[in-house]
Amino acid sequence: MASVDPLAIFDAEIVRVKTLIDGSPRFEFGAGEDANKYLSVMANVQASNMLVKVIIYTLDDWEALERNN
């Protein structure tokens, strides 16, 4: 399988979690100014109705993974 670079990696906080009328979840994340470079990437993903995979780690766990790899 070919290696693919991620579209974006940035630190974020969970701003809101709610359930829509049809029962599907809605997650909102907030990010710092360093994530501004991904605005066009995220807008393109949304406009193209593409799906993405979200993998969540605590920042401490992610930094430990980076140190060990």
Order of alpha helices (4+ residues) and beta strands (2+ residues): beta-beta-alpha-alpha
